[in-house]
Every structure is written in structure tokens, then in C-alpha cells.
Amino acid sequence: MLIFSGIFKNAELNPEKICMTFNKKNITYGELVKNIDEKALFLAGKYEPASKIIIKK
């Protein structure tokens, strides 16, 4: 199983379970997957499939 598969499976089974703590903020599996989906949708609309991109803060 790939890491992201486990994250999505946990989000499906336990969306309110805490996945991680970042900067003293708890992030649930559901929140993490929602954030991943939002970023993926944005990138899919902006770039062609198989494009190489760099994500920086």
C-alpha cells in the first residue's frame, strides 16, 4: 500500500481522526484529504497532464 492510499483510506473510515499536528494545530484525515483534493483540482486546471511542477511555500 502506498502512503497516499493509506491516507485516503483512513479519511474514508475515520475522517475526524487526527492525522497530524502542525504548528500546534491538529489536522484530521478528512481535512488533509480535502486540502489535497483542492490543490489537485487547482493544479489540474492550470497545467497539462504529466507537467513537472515545483510547489514552494
KEZA-753815 format. One record per residue: y, x, z of N, C-alpha, C in turn. Coordinates in steps of 0.1 Angstrom, whole numbers. Last residue first. Example, Ala and Ser with C-alpha at 12.3 -4.5 7.8 and 13.67 -1.06 7.14 Angstrom:
! residues 2
+-------+-------+-------+-------+-------+-------+-------+-------+-------+
!  n_py !  n_px !  n_pz ! ca_py ! ca_px ! ca_pz !  c_py !  c_px !  c_pz !
+-------+-------+-------+-------+-------+-------+-------+-------+-------+
!   -22 !   128 !    71 !   -11 !   137 !    71 !     0 !   129 !    79 !
!   -57 !   132 !    78 !   -45 !   123 !    78 !   -33 !   132 !    78 !
+-------+-------+-------+-------+-------+-------+-------+-------+-------+
! end
This chain:
! residues 57
+-------+-------+-------+-------+-------+-------+-------+-------+-------+
!  n_py !  n_px !  n_pz ! ca_py ! ca_px ! ca_pz !  c_py !  c_px !  c_pz !
+-------+-------+-------+-------+-------+-------+-------+-------+-------+
!   271 !    66 !    -7 !   279 !    58 !     2 !   294 !    61 !     0 !
!   255 !    63 !   -38 !   261 !    71 !   -28 !   269 !    62 !   -19 !
!   229 !    63 !   -60 !   236 !    54 !   -51 !   241 !    63 !   -40 !
!   226 !    69 !   -94 !   227 !    76 !   -81 !   234 !    66 !   -72 !
!   202 !    61 !  -120 !   215 !    59 !  -113 !   214 !    66 !  -100 !
!   188 !    57 !  -151 !   188 !    65 !  -139 !   202 !    64 !  -133 !
!   174 !    28 !  -166 !   185 !    37 !  -165 !   184 !    45 !  -152 !
!   154 !    10 !  -169 !   150 !    24 !  -169 !   161 !    34 !  -169 !
!   175 !   -16 !  -182 !   162 !   -12 !  -176 !   159 !     3 !  -178 !
!   210 !   -10 !  -179 !   199 !   -13 !  -187 !   186 !    -9 !  -179 !
!   232 !   -24 !  -153 !   226 !   -13 !  -160 !   214 !   -17 !  -168 !
!   242 !   -47 !  -142 !   251 !   -37 !  -146 !   245 !   -26 !  -155 !
!   222 !   -64 !  -133 !   232 !   -69 !  -142 !   242 !   -59 !  -148 !
!   208 !   -47 !  -116 !   201 !   -52 !  -129 !   211 !   -58 !  -138 !
!   226 !   -44 !   -95 !   223 !   -32 !  -104 !   216 !   -37 !  -117 !
!   226 !   -70 !   -84 !   238 !   -64 !   -89 !   235 !   -53 !   -99 !
!   198 !   -72 !   -77 !   204 !   -81 !   -87 !   217 !   -76 !   -93 !
!   196 !   -51 !   -58 !   188 !   -51 !   -71 !   194 !   -60 !   -81 !
!   213 !   -61 !   -38 !   217 !   -48 !   -45 !   209 !   -47 !   -58 !
!   199 !   -84 !   -31 !   213 !   -85 !   -35 !   217 !   -73 !   -43 !
!   174 !   -73 !   -22 !   175 !   -82 !   -34 !   189 !   -83 !   -39 !
!   183 !   -58 !     0 !   176 !   -51 !   -11 !   177 !   -60 !   -24 !
!   192 !   -79 !    17 !   201 !   -69 !    12 !   195 !   -61 !     0 !
!   168 !   -93 !    21 !   179 !  -100 !    14 !   189 !   -90 !     9 !
!   153 !   -73 !    34 !   149 !   -78 !    21 !   160 !   -85 !    13 !
!   168 !   -72 !    58 !   167 !   -60 !    49 !   163 !   -64 !    35 !
!   166 !   -97 !    68 !   179 !   -92 !    65 !   178 !   -81 !    55 !
!   138 !   -98 !    73 !   145 !  -108 !    64 !   158 !  -103 !    59 !
!   135 !   -78 !    92 !   129 !   -77 !    79 !   135 !   -86 !    69 !
!   167 !   -72 !   108 !   154 !   -78 !   107 !   148 !   -75 !    93 !
!   183 !   -47 !   126 !   182 !   -53 !   113 !   168 !   -59 !   111 !
!   206 !   -42 !   152 !   193 !   -45 !   148 !   193 !   -52 !   134 !
!   229 !   -15 !   156 !   227 !   -29 !   151 !   212 !   -31 !   147 !
!   234 !    11 !   162 !   233 !     2 !   173 !   232 !   -13 !   169 !
!   230 !    23 !   137 !   244 !    22 !   143 !   244 !    12 !   154 !
!   202 !     4 !   133 !   210 !    14 !   126 !   224 !    12 !   132 !
!   168 !    -2 !   137 !   181 !    -3 !   144 !   190 !     8 !   137 !
!   144 !   -23 !   120 !   151 !   -10 !   123 !   163 !   -13 !   131 !
!   132 !   -48 !   121 !   126 !   -38 !   112 !   131 !   -24 !   117 !
!   124 !   -74 !   142 !   133 !   -63 !   140 !   126 !   -52 !   132 !
!   115 !  -105 !   128 !   111 !   -94 !   135 !   120 !   -82 !   132 !
!   121 !  -127 !   111 !   130 !  -124 !   123 !   126 !  -112 !   131 !
!   100 !  -128 !    92 !   114 !  -125 !    88 !   124 !  -122 !   100 !
!    71 !  -122 !    90 !    79 !  -122 !   102 !    93 !  -119 !    99 !
!    60 !  -126 !    64 !    53 !  -131 !    75 !    61 !  -132 !    88 !
!    80 !  -116 !    47 !    74 !  -129 !    44 !    67 !  -135 !    56 !
!    85 !   -91 !    58 !    96 !  -101 !    57 !    91 !  -115 !    54 !
!    60 !   -79 !    54 !    65 !   -82 !    68 !    76 !   -92 !    68 !
!    61 !   -77 !    26 !    50 !   -85 !    32 !    55 !   -89 !    47 !
!    82 !   -60 !    22 !    83 !   -73 !    17 !    73 !   -82 !    23 !
!    72 !   -37 !    35 !    85 !   -43 !    40 !    86 !   -57 !    35 !
!    49 !   -31 !    20 !    48 !   -35 !    34 !    61 !   -42 !    40 !
!    61 !   -24 !    -4 !    52 !   -36 !    -3 !    51 !   -41 !    11 !
!    75 !    -1 !     3 !    83 !   -13 !     0 !    74 !   -26 !     0 !
!    53 !    17 !     6 !    62 !    13 !    17 !    69 !     0 !    15 !
!    22 !     6 !    -8 !    35 !    13 !    -9 !    44 !     8 !     2 !
!   -12 !     9 !     0 !     0 !     0 !     0 !    12 !     9 !     0 !
+-------+-------+-------+-------+-------+-------+-------+-------+-------+
! end
